[in-house]
Amino acid sequence: FKTKDLTAQIRTLFGNKKVLFIDDNNDNLGLGIRNLYGVNILPVMGLNVYDILRHDILVVSESAMDGIQERVAKVC
């Protein structure tokens, strides 16, 4: 992803809200958004309540959702 194109798409979809992407398998996405203000990406293992609460929107990939379910199942 090019940062310029990704910025336009994110701003079109979410406006100026803070967005947190959860994804383990997308290095290109991480490179594309690393310099965007208010937009972050975390792997499933790095997911925490603090980061979730300080963002307005949470975007979770399907593979990351599977990983989250596995982590929760281990705790319960």
C-alpha positions as CSV (number, residue, x, y, z in Angstrom):
1,F,0.0,0.0,0.0
2,K,1.2,3.5,-0.7
3,T,0.8,5.8,2.3
4,K,-0.9,8.5,0.2
5,D,-3.6,6.1,-1.2
6,L,-4.1,4.5,2.2
7,T,-4.5,7.8,3.9
8,A,-7.2,8.8,1.5
9,Q,-9.1,5.6,1.9
10,I,-8.9,5.6,5.7
11,R,-10.0,9.3,5.9
12,T,-12.9,8.6,3.5
13,L,-14.1,5.6,5.6
14,F,-13.4,6.9,9.1
15,G,-12.9,10.7,8.9
16,N,-10.4,12.0,11.4
17,K,-11.2,9.4,14.1
18,K,-8.5,7.4,15.7
19,V,-8.3,3.9,14.1
20,L,-6.7,0.7,15.5
21,F,-6.0,-2.1,13.1
22,I,-5.5,-5.6,14.5
23,D,-3.7,-7.9,12.0
24,D,-0.9,-10.4,12.2
25,N,-0.2,-11.1,8.6
26,N,-0.1,-7.7,6.8
27,D,3.3,-6.1,6.9
28,N,2.4,-3.8,3.9
29,L,-0.5,-2.3,5.9
30,G,1.9,-1.6,8.8
31,L,4.3,0.1,6.5
32,G,1.6,2.1,4.9
33,I,0.1,3.5,8.1
34,R,3.1,3.8,10.3
35,N,3.4,7.6,9.8
36,L,-0.4,8.4,9.9
37,Y,-1.5,10.4,13.0
38,G,-4.2,8.5,14.9
39,V,-3.9,5.3,13.0
40,N,-2.1,2.3,14.5
41,I,-1.7,-1.4,13.9
42,L,-1.1,-4.1,16.4
43,P,-0.6,-7.9,16.2
44,V,-2.9,-10.1,18.2
45,M,-0.3,-10.7,20.9
46,G,0.1,-6.9,21.4
47,L,-3.6,-6.3,21.8
48,N,-4.4,-4.6,25.1
49,V,-7.3,-2.8,26.7
50,Y,-5.4,0.6,26.9
51,D,-4.9,0.7,23.1
52,I,-8.5,-0.4,22.4
53,L,-9.9,2.4,24.6
54,R,-7.8,5.2,23.2
55,H,-9.0,4.6,19.6
56,D,-12.4,5.4,18.3
57,I,-12.6,2.6,15.8
58,L,-11.3,-1.0,15.9
59,V,-10.7,-2.9,12.7
60,V,-10.0,-6.6,13.1
61,S,-9.0,-8.9,10.3
62,E,-10.6,-12.4,10.2
63,S,-7.3,-14.1,11.0
64,A,-6.7,-11.8,13.9
65,M,-10.2,-12.5,15.2
66,D,-9.4,-16.2,15.2
67,G,-6.2,-15.5,17.2
68,I,-8.1,-13.4,19.7
69,Q,-10.6,-16.2,20.3
70,E,-7.7,-18.6,20.8
71,R,-6.1,-16.3,23.4
72,V,-9.4,-15.9,25.3
73,A,-10.0,-19.6,25.2
74,K,-6.6,-20.2,26.9
75,V,-7.5,-17.8,29.7
76,C,-11.0,-19.1,30.4
